[in-house]
Amino acid sequence: QVQLVESGGGLVQDGGSLRLSCAISGSIFIAKSMGWYRQAPGKQRELVAALARAGTTNYADSVKGRFTISRDAAKNTVYLQLNSLKPEDTGVYYCNLETIPGWNYWGRGTQVTVSS
């Protein structure tokens, strides 16, 4: 089994920054992609940022230029740097890992709240 544990969420003012971390542990795996999703109250979970095995990244239009996904392979940790935060960025942020041959793992989430 693989476990994902997010941290780094919190309450921040409009325009502030946070860095989320996702520590991955457990069985040996080959990552196909790693990503961050978020779910706002009353809304569906949506992709925020993804990092493919080849190193390519993909961002939601609403966060391009403000959020950055990165990975420290030695620490088995994925990060999401959130800059210029807006109230509409509020939600629970979930870490996702898709392995080869296609298993999906999720963390329990970390709350990000941006006050106006």
Sequence and secondary structure as in RCSB ss.txt:
>XXXX:A:sequence
QVQLVESGGGLVQDGGSLRLSCAISGSIFIAKSMGWYRQAPGKQRELVAALARAGTTNYADSVKGRFTISRDAAK
NTVYLQLNSLKPEDTGVYYCNLETIPGWNYWGRGTQVTVSS
>XXXX:A:secstr
 EEEEEE  EEEETT  EEEEEEEEES   EEEEEEEEE TTS  EEEEEEETTS EEE GGGTTTEEEEEEGGG
TEEEEEE S  GGG EEEEEEEEETT  EEE   EEEEEE 
